[in-house]
Amino acid sequence: MRTLFLLLCVHALTDFQLQNGAMWKCKMRSGSRRWYHWLTAHALICGGGVYLVTQSLTVAVCEVVCH
């Protein structure tokens, strides 16, 4: 239960606090010609947060790929 709570907190932090306006706008296909760079950066930030909570590289990589 503790891990789930921490993962939810990390998700809130990475999706709202650690994502600036440019990333939010440009990670959408219609927002920028290089949307995949912004989306990859966002996914890596989220994966990093998951790694900090779980200490599992496998789970973190799954988060990046699925995000």
C-alpha beads as a LAMMPS data file, in Angstrom:
LAMMPS data file: protein, C-alpha beads

67 atoms
66 bonds

1 atom types
1 bond types

-500.0 500.0 xlo xhi
-500.0 500.0 ylo yhi
-500.0 500.0 zlo zhi

Masses

1 110.0

Atoms # bond

1 1 1 0.000 0.000 0.000
2 1 1 2.870 2.364 0.788
3 1 1 4.464 1.791 -2.619
4 1 1 1.179 2.442 -4.421
5 1 1 0.712 5.700 -2.509
6 1 1 4.263 6.808 -3.344
7 1 1 3.787 5.932 -7.023
8 1 1 0.594 8.004 -7.115
9 1 1 2.469 10.915 -5.534
10 1 1 5.304 10.580 -8.056
11 1 1 2.770 10.506 -10.879
12 1 1 1.196 13.732 -9.626
13 1 1 4.609 15.384 -9.278
14 1 1 5.904 14.338 -12.689
15 1 1 2.672 15.146 -14.541
16 1 1 2.007 18.517 -12.916
17 1 1 4.953 20.002 -11.006
18 1 1 7.883 18.786 -13.118
19 1 1 6.219 19.412 -16.470
20 1 1 6.495 22.975 -17.726
21 1 1 4.149 24.658 -20.160
22 1 1 6.384 24.046 -23.168
23 1 1 6.576 20.314 -22.455
24 1 1 2.829 20.110 -21.873
25 1 1 2.081 21.813 -25.186
26 1 1 4.841 20.356 -27.356
27 1 1 4.510 16.678 -26.352
28 1 1 1.243 16.486 -28.305
29 1 1 1.523 15.666 -31.999
30 1 1 -0.230 18.889 -32.915
31 1 1 1.956 20.978 -30.587
32 1 1 5.326 20.640 -32.285
33 1 1 7.142 19.025 -35.189
34 1 1 9.455 17.373 -32.647
35 1 1 6.698 16.182 -30.321
36 1 1 8.443 12.815 -29.845
37 1 1 11.451 14.529 -28.190
38 1 1 9.190 16.220 -25.657
39 1 1 7.149 13.065 -25.057
40 1 1 10.322 11.007 -24.577
41 1 1 11.670 13.552 -22.092
42 1 1 8.399 13.441 -20.152
43 1 1 8.388 9.626 -20.120
44 1 1 11.985 9.566 -18.850
45 1 1 11.117 11.966 -16.025
46 1 1 8.210 9.719 -15.037
47 1 1 10.402 6.621 -15.266
48 1 1 12.998 8.258 -13.059
49 1 1 10.386 8.897 -10.402
50 1 1 9.207 5.299 -10.574
51 1 1 12.791 4.113 -10.184
52 1 1 13.277 6.289 -7.098
53 1 1 10.235 4.693 -5.463
54 1 1 10.663 1.060 -6.547
55 1 1 14.457 0.825 -6.919
56 1 1 13.711 -1.446 -9.898
57 1 1 15.161 -0.638 -13.295
58 1 1 12.783 -3.125 -14.909
59 1 1 9.696 -1.388 -13.523
60 1 1 11.108 2.025 -14.449
61 1 1 11.817 0.969 -18.045
62 1 1 8.294 -0.483 -18.301
63 1 1 6.941 2.887 -17.121
64 1 1 8.940 4.746 -19.789
65 1 1 7.860 2.394 -22.579
66 1 1 4.185 2.357 -21.550
67 1 1 3.952 6.065 -20.839

Bonds

1 1 1 2
2 1 2 3
3 1 3 4
4 1 4 5
5 1 5 6
6 1 6 7
7 1 7 8
8 1 8 9
9 1 9 10
10 1 10 11
11 1 11 12
12 1 12 13
13 1 13 14
14 1 14 15
15 1 15 16
16 1 16 17
17 1 17 18
18 1 18 19
19 1 19 20
20 1 20 21
21 1 21 22
22 1 22 23
23 1 23 24
24 1 24 25
25 1 25 26
26 1 26 27
27 1 27 28
28 1 28 29
29 1 29 30
30 1 30 31
31 1 31 32
32 1 32 33
33 1 33 34
34 1 34 35
35 1 35 36
36 1 36 37
37 1 37 38
38 1 38 39
39 1 39 40
40 1 40 41
41 1 41 42
42 1 42 43
43 1 43 44
44 1 44 45
45 1 45 46
46 1 46 47
47 1 47 48
48 1 48 49
49 1 49 50
50 1 50 51
51 1 51 52
52 1 52 53
53 1 53 54
54 1 54 55
55 1 55 56
56 1 56 57
57 1 57 58
58 1 58 59
59 1 59 60
60 1 60 61
61 1 61 62
62 1 62 63
63 1 63 64
64 1 64 65
65 1 65 66
66 1 66 67
